[in-house]
Amino acid sequence: MKRPVAWRHLARIYEMVGVSSMARVAVDRDLYSTPELDALAADDRSAEEEALALARDRGWTFAEPEPYRWDAVHGEEALTLPRLIRVLERDVFELDEIARTTDDDEVASLATRVRQDRRALLAQLDTVYPGVTLPGAK
C-alpha cells in the first residue's frame, strides 16, 4: 500500500524529534548541555507528542525509531560544536523541504515549527561562538 506524502514527512519528523533527536541525545547522555540546547530537547519532546497525535488523528502508525547511535562519541569532548551545528543545519535543510512539499497543512506547520526551533539555536550558537564552523574550527 502506497503511503501519502504527508505520512512519510510526518514519520521523518517523528524520527528527527524522537529518540534520534540530536538535542535529546546530547542532553540525556550529558554529552553537551546549554540552556538553549536543553530548551530544544524539551521542544523536541513536545513535537514528538504532536507528531504522534497527528498520526493518530489520521489513523497512521510509525515503526519505533532506532535511537541515534553515537558509537564513536564518548567522553566529555564527545559532541563538538561543529558537529552539533552540522546536524542542526542538516535538520533545517530537510525540514525546509518537508514544509514546502508536504500535502498536509498540519504536517507543514509542525515541520515549520521544528525548523524554527533549530534555526533559533543555530542563531544563538553563532552569537556565542561566531565562526565555529569555519574551516579548521575544532
Rosetta constraint file for C-alpha pairs under 8 A:
AtomPair CA 3 CA 7 HARMONIC 6.26 0.50
AtomPair CA 3 CA 8 HARMONIC 7.04 0.50
AtomPair CA 4 CA 8 HARMONIC 6.80 0.50
AtomPair CA 5 CA 9 HARMONIC 6.28 0.50
AtomPair CA 5 CA 102 HARMONIC 6.15 0.50
AtomPair CA 5 CA 103 HARMONIC 6.50 0.50
AtomPair CA 6 CA 10 HARMONIC 5.90 0.50
AtomPair CA 6 CA 102 HARMONIC 5.41 0.50
AtomPair CA 6 CA 103 HARMONIC 5.73 0.50
AtomPair CA 6 CA 104 HARMONIC 5.76 0.50
AtomPair CA 6 CA 107 HARMONIC 6.64 0.50
AtomPair CA 7 CA 11 HARMONIC 5.96 0.50
AtomPair CA 7 CA 55 HARMONIC 7.72 0.50
AtomPair CA 7 CA 60 HARMONIC 7.33 0.50
AtomPair CA 8 CA 12 HARMONIC 6.26 0.50
AtomPair CA 9 CA 13 HARMONIC 6.29 0.50
AtomPair CA 9 CA 98 HARMONIC 6.12 0.50
AtomPair CA 9 CA 102 HARMONIC 6.77 0.50
AtomPair CA 9 CA 107 HARMONIC 7.40 0.50
AtomPair CA 10 CA 14 HARMONIC 6.04 0.50
AtomPair CA 10 CA 51 HARMONIC 6.48 0.50
AtomPair CA 10 CA 55 HARMONIC 7.58 0.50
AtomPair CA 10 CA 107 HARMONIC 6.18 0.50
AtomPair CA 11 CA 15 HARMONIC 6.20 0.50
AtomPair CA 11 CA 51 HARMONIC 7.94 0.50
AtomPair CA 11 CA 62 HARMONIC 6.35 0.50
AtomPair CA 12 CA 16 HARMONIC 6.06 0.50
AtomPair CA 13 CA 17 HARMONIC 6.18 0.50
AtomPair CA 13 CA 48 HARMONIC 7.89 0.50
AtomPair CA 13 CA 51 HARMONIC 7.28 0.50
AtomPair CA 13 CA 95 HARMONIC 7.81 0.50
AtomPair CA 13 CA 111 HARMONIC 6.91 0.50
AtomPair CA 14 CA 18 HARMONIC 5.71 0.50
AtomPair CA 14 CA 47 HARMONIC 7.72 0.50
AtomPair CA 14 CA 48 HARMONIC 5.54 0.50
AtomPair CA 14 CA 51 HARMONIC 5.79 0.50
AtomPair CA 14 CA 52 HARMONIC 7.38 0.50
AtomPair CA 15 CA 19 HARMONIC 7.05 0.50
AtomPair CA 15 CA 20 HARMONIC 5.98 0.50
AtomPair CA 15 CA 21 HARMONIC 7.37 0.50
AtomPair CA 15 CA 65 HARMONIC 5.89 0.50
AtomPair CA 16 CA 20 HARMONIC 5.72 0.50
AtomPair CA 16 CA 21 HARMONIC 5.20 0.50
AtomPair CA 16 CA 91 HARMONIC 7.80 0.50
AtomPair CA 17 CA 21 HARMONIC 4.70 0.50
AtomPair CA 17 CA 44 HARMONIC 4.74 0.50
AtomPair CA 17 CA 45 HARMONIC 6.68 0.50
AtomPair CA 17 CA 47 HARMONIC 6.53 0.50
AtomPair CA 17 CA 48 HARMONIC 5.64 0.50
AtomPair CA 18 CA 24 HARMONIC 7.86 0.50
AtomPair CA 18 CA 44 HARMONIC 6.85 0.50
AtomPair CA 18 CA 45 HARMONIC 6.72 0.50
AtomPair CA 18 CA 48 HARMONIC 5.65 0.50
AtomPair CA 18 CA 65 HARMONIC 7.68 0.50
AtomPair CA 19 CA 24 HARMONIC 7.03 0.50
AtomPair CA 19 CA 25 HARMONIC 7.23 0.50
AtomPair CA 19 CA 65 HARMONIC 7.03 0.50
AtomPair CA 19 CA 66 HARMONIC 7.15 0.50
AtomPair CA 19 CA 67 HARMONIC 4.98 0.50
AtomPair CA 19 CA 68 HARMONIC 6.66 0.50
AtomPair CA 20 CA 24 HARMONIC 7.61 0.50
AtomPair CA 20 CA 25 HARMONIC 7.06 0.50
AtomPair CA 20 CA 65 HARMONIC 7.31 0.50
AtomPair CA 20 CA 66 HARMONIC 6.89 0.50
AtomPair CA 20 CA 67 HARMONIC 4.94 0.50
AtomPair CA 20 CA 68 HARMONIC 4.35 0.50
AtomPair CA 21 CA 25 HARMONIC 6.12 0.50
AtomPair CA 21 CA 41 HARMONIC 7.67 0.50
AtomPair CA 21 CA 44 HARMONIC 7.23 0.50
AtomPair CA 21 CA 68 HARMONIC 7.24 0.50
AtomPair CA 22 CA 26 HARMONIC 6.04 0.50
AtomPair CA 22 CA 68 HARMONIC 7.63 0.50
AtomPair CA 22 CA 84 HARMONIC 7.66 0.50
AtomPair CA 22 CA 87 HARMONIC 7.26 0.50
AtomPair CA 23 CA 27 HARMONIC 6.12 0.50
AtomPair CA 23 CA 37 HARMONIC 6.11 0.50
AtomPair CA 23 CA 38 HARMONIC 7.30 0.50
AtomPair CA 23 CA 40 HARMONIC 6.29 0.50
AtomPair CA 23 CA 41 HARMONIC 4.94 0.50
AtomPair CA 23 CA 44 HARMONIC 7.84 0.50
AtomPair CA 24 CA 28 HARMONIC 5.65 0.50
AtomPair CA 24 CA 38 HARMONIC 7.91 0.50
AtomPair CA 24 CA 40 HARMONIC 7.94 0.50
AtomPair CA 24 CA 41 HARMONIC 4.72 0.50
AtomPair CA 24 CA 42 HARMONIC 7.86 0.50
AtomPair CA 24 CA 44 HARMONIC 7.46 0.50
AtomPair CA 25 CA 29 HARMONIC 5.78 0.50
AtomPair CA 25 CA 31 HARMONIC 7.82 0.50
AtomPair CA 25 CA 68 HARMONIC 7.36 0.50
AtomPair CA 26 CA 30 HARMONIC 5.94 0.50
AtomPair CA 26 CA 31 HARMONIC 4.83 0.50
AtomPair CA 26 CA 32 HARMONIC 5.31 0.50
AtomPair CA 26 CA 33 HARMONIC 6.96 0.50
AtomPair CA 26 CA 79 HARMONIC 7.31 0.50
AtomPair CA 27 CA 31 HARMONIC 6.32 0.50
AtomPair CA 27 CA 32 HARMONIC 6.03 0.50
AtomPair CA 27 CA 33 HARMONIC 5.62 0.50
AtomPair CA 27 CA 37 HARMONIC 7.37 0.50
AtomPair CA 27 CA 38 HARMONIC 6.36 0.50
AtomPair CA 27 CA 41 HARMONIC 7.11 0.50
AtomPair CA 31 CA 74 HARMONIC 7.70 0.50
AtomPair CA 31 CA 75 HARMONIC 7.34 0.50
AtomPair CA 31 CA 76 HARMONIC 6.31 0.50
AtomPair CA 31 CA 77 HARMONIC 7.50 0.50
AtomPair CA 31 CA 78 HARMONIC 6.11 0.50
AtomPair CA 31 CA 79 HARMONIC 5.99 0.50
AtomPair CA 32 CA 76 HARMONIC 7.97 0.50
AtomPair CA 32 CA 78 HARMONIC 7.95 0.50
AtomPair CA 32 CA 79 HARMONIC 6.23 0.50
AtomPair CA 33 CA 37 HARMONIC 6.01 0.50
AtomPair CA 33 CA 38 HARMONIC 6.38 0.50
AtomPair CA 34 CA 38 HARMONIC 6.04 0.50
AtomPair CA 35 CA 39 HARMONIC 6.14 0.50
AtomPair CA 36 CA 40 HARMONIC 6.31 0.50
AtomPair CA 36 CA 121 HARMONIC 6.39 0.50
AtomPair CA 36 CA 124 HARMONIC 7.77 0.50
AtomPair CA 37 CA 41 HARMONIC 6.22 0.50
AtomPair CA 37 CA 121 HARMONIC 7.13 0.50
AtomPair CA 38 CA 42 HARMONIC 6.36 0.50
AtomPair CA 39 CA 43 HARMONIC 6.12 0.50
AtomPair CA 40 CA 44 HARMONIC 6.02 0.50
AtomPair CA 40 CA 117 HARMONIC 6.61 0.50
AtomPair CA 40 CA 118 HARMONIC 7.36 0.50
AtomPair CA 40 CA 121 HARMONIC 7.50 0.50
AtomPair CA 41 CA 45 HARMONIC 6.38 0.50
AtomPair CA 42 CA 46 HARMONIC 6.42 0.50
AtomPair CA 43 CA 47 HARMONIC 6.13 0.50
AtomPair CA 43 CA 114 HARMONIC 7.95 0.50
AtomPair CA 43 CA 117 HARMONIC 7.54 0.50
AtomPair CA 44 CA 48 HARMONIC 6.01 0.50
AtomPair CA 44 CA 114 HARMONIC 7.49 0.50
AtomPair CA 45 CA 49 HARMONIC 6.44 0.50
AtomPair CA 46 CA 50 HARMONIC 6.32 0.50
AtomPair CA 47 CA 51 HARMONIC 6.04 0.50
AtomPair CA 47 CA 110 HARMONIC 7.29 0.50
AtomPair CA 47 CA 114 HARMONIC 7.17 0.50
AtomPair CA 48 CA 52 HARMONIC 6.27 0.50
AtomPair CA 49 CA 53 HARMONIC 6.19 0.50
AtomPair CA 50 CA 54 HARMONIC 6.14 0.50
AtomPair CA 50 CA 110 HARMONIC 7.91 0.50
AtomPair CA 51 CA 55 HARMONIC 6.16 0.50
AtomPair CA 51 CA 107 HARMONIC 7.98 0.50
AtomPair CA 51 CA 110 HARMONIC 7.70 0.50
AtomPair CA 52 CA 56 HARMONIC 6.04 0.50
AtomPair CA 53 CA 57 HARMONIC 6.12 0.50
AtomPair CA 54 CA 58 HARMONIC 6.42 0.50
AtomPair CA 54 CA 106 HARMONIC 7.82 0.50
AtomPair CA 54 CA 107 HARMONIC 7.81 0.50
AtomPair CA 55 CA 59 HARMONIC 6.10 0.50
AtomPair CA 55 CA 60 HARMONIC 4.81 0.50
AtomPair CA 55 CA 61 HARMONIC 6.35 0.50
AtomPair CA 56 CA 60 HARMONIC 5.78 0.50
AtomPair CA 56 CA 61 HARMONIC 7.09 0.50
AtomPair CA 70 CA 74 HARMONIC 7.78 0.50
AtomPair CA 73 CA 78 HARMONIC 4.87 0.50
AtomPair CA 73 CA 79 HARMONIC 6.97 0.50
AtomPair CA 74 CA 78 HARMONIC 4.94 0.50
AtomPair CA 79 CA 83 HARMONIC 6.56 0.50
AtomPair CA 79 CA 84 HARMONIC 6.61 0.50
AtomPair CA 80 CA 84 HARMONIC 6.26 0.50
AtomPair CA 80 CA 138 HARMONIC 7.30 0.50
AtomPair CA 81 CA 85 HARMONIC 6.00 0.50
AtomPair CA 81 CA 132 HARMONIC 7.15 0.50
AtomPair CA 81 CA 138 HARMONIC 7.75 0.50
AtomPair CA 82 CA 86 HARMONIC 6.12 0.50
AtomPair CA 82 CA 132 HARMONIC 6.28 0.50
AtomPair CA 82 CA 133 HARMONIC 5.30 0.50
AtomPair CA 82 CA 137 HARMONIC 7.32 0.50
AtomPair CA 82 CA 138 HARMONIC 6.72 0.50
AtomPair CA 83 CA 87 HARMONIC 6.33 0.50
AtomPair CA 84 CA 88 HARMONIC 6.30 0.50
AtomPair CA 85 CA 89 HARMONIC 6.02 0.50
AtomPair CA 85 CA 122 HARMONIC 6.75 0.50
AtomPair CA 85 CA 133 HARMONIC 7.53 0.50
AtomPair CA 86 CA 90 HARMONIC 6.13 0.50
AtomPair CA 87 CA 91 HARMONIC 6.19 0.50
AtomPair CA 88 CA 92 HARMONIC 6.19 0.50
AtomPair CA 88 CA 118 HARMONIC 6.06 0.50
AtomPair CA 88 CA 119 HARMONIC 7.75 0.50
AtomPair CA 88 CA 122 HARMONIC 7.10 0.50
AtomPair CA 89 CA 93 HARMONIC 6.23 0.50
AtomPair CA 89 CA 118 HARMONIC 7.91 0.50
AtomPair CA 89 CA 119 HARMONIC 7.98 0.50
AtomPair CA 89 CA 122 HARMONIC 7.82 0.50
AtomPair CA 90 CA 94 HARMONIC 6.25 0.50
AtomPair CA 91 CA 95 HARMONIC 5.96 0.50
AtomPair CA 91 CA 115 HARMONIC 7.31 0.50
AtomPair CA 91 CA 118 HARMONIC 7.62 0.50
AtomPair CA 92 CA 96 HARMONIC 5.98 0.50
AtomPair CA 92 CA 115 HARMONIC 5.23 0.50
AtomPair CA 92 CA 118 HARMONIC 6.55 0.50
AtomPair CA 92 CA 119 HARMONIC 6.89 0.50
AtomPair CA 93 CA 97 HARMONIC 6.52 0.50
AtomPair CA 94 CA 98 HARMONIC 6.34 0.50
AtomPair CA 95 CA 99 HARMONIC 6.04 0.50
AtomPair CA 95 CA 111 HARMONIC 5.56 0.50
AtomPair CA 95 CA 112 HARMONIC 6.97 0.50
AtomPair CA 95 CA 114 HARMONIC 7.52 0.50
AtomPair CA 95 CA 115 HARMONIC 5.71 0.50
AtomPair CA 96 CA 100 HARMONIC 6.25 0.50
AtomPair CA 96 CA 111 HARMONIC 7.40 0.50
AtomPair CA 96 CA 112 HARMONIC 7.14 0.50
AtomPair CA 96 CA 115 HARMONIC 6.89 0.50
AtomPair CA 97 CA 101 HARMONIC 6.08 0.50
AtomPair CA 98 CA 102 HARMONIC 5.61 0.50
AtomPair CA 98 CA 108 HARMONIC 6.79 0.50
AtomPair CA 98 CA 111 HARMONIC 6.54 0.50
AtomPair CA 99 CA 107 HARMONIC 7.52 0.50
AtomPair CA 99 CA 108 HARMONIC 4.39 0.50
AtomPair CA 99 CA 109 HARMONIC 7.11 0.50
AtomPair CA 99 CA 111 HARMONIC 5.44 0.50
AtomPair CA 99 CA 112 HARMONIC 5.92 0.50
AtomPair CA 100 CA 108 HARMONIC 7.24 0.50
AtomPair CA 102 CA 107 HARMONIC 7.13 0.50
AtomPair CA 102 CA 108 HARMONIC 6.18 0.50
AtomPair CA 103 CA 108 HARMONIC 7.86 0.50
AtomPair CA 104 CA 108 HARMONIC 6.20 0.50
AtomPair CA 105 CA 109 HARMONIC 6.06 0.50
AtomPair CA 106 CA 110 HARMONIC 6.23 0.50
AtomPair CA 107 CA 111 HARMONIC 6.15 0.50
AtomPair CA 108 CA 112 HARMONIC 6.08 0.50
AtomPair CA 109 CA 113 HARMONIC 6.21 0.50
AtomPair CA 110 CA 114 HARMONIC 6.18 0.50
AtomPair CA 111 CA 115 HARMONIC 6.00 0.50
AtomPair CA 112 CA 116 HARMONIC 6.09 0.50
AtomPair CA 113 CA 117 HARMONIC 6.27 0.50
AtomPair CA 114 CA 118 HARMONIC 6.45 0.50
AtomPair CA 115 CA 119 HARMONIC 6.16 0.50
AtomPair CA 116 CA 120 HARMONIC 6.02 0.50
AtomPair CA 117 CA 121 HARMONIC 6.48 0.50
AtomPair CA 118 CA 122 HARMONIC 6.20 0.50
AtomPair CA 119 CA 123 HARMONIC 6.14 0.50
AtomPair CA 120 CA 124 HARMONIC 6.26 0.50
AtomPair CA 121 CA 125 HARMONIC 6.08 0.50
AtomPair CA 122 CA 126 HARMONIC 6.09 0.50
AtomPair CA 123 CA 127 HARMONIC 6.27 0.50
AtomPair CA 124 CA 128 HARMONIC 6.32 0.50
AtomPair CA 125 CA 129 HARMONIC 5.62 0.50
AtomPair CA 125 CA 130 HARMONIC 7.41 0.50
AtomPair CA 126 CA 130 HARMONIC 4.63 0.50
AtomPair CA 126 CA 131 HARMONIC 6.97 0.50
AtomPair CA 126 CA 132 HARMONIC 7.50 0.50
AtomPair CA 131 CA 137 HARMONIC 7.80 0.50
AtomPair CA 132 CA 137 HARMONIC 5.57 0.50
AtomPair CA 132 CA 138 HARMONIC 7.34 0.50
AtomPair CA 133 CA 137 HARMONIC 5.71 0.50
AtomPair CA 133 CA 138 HARMONIC 7.90 0.50
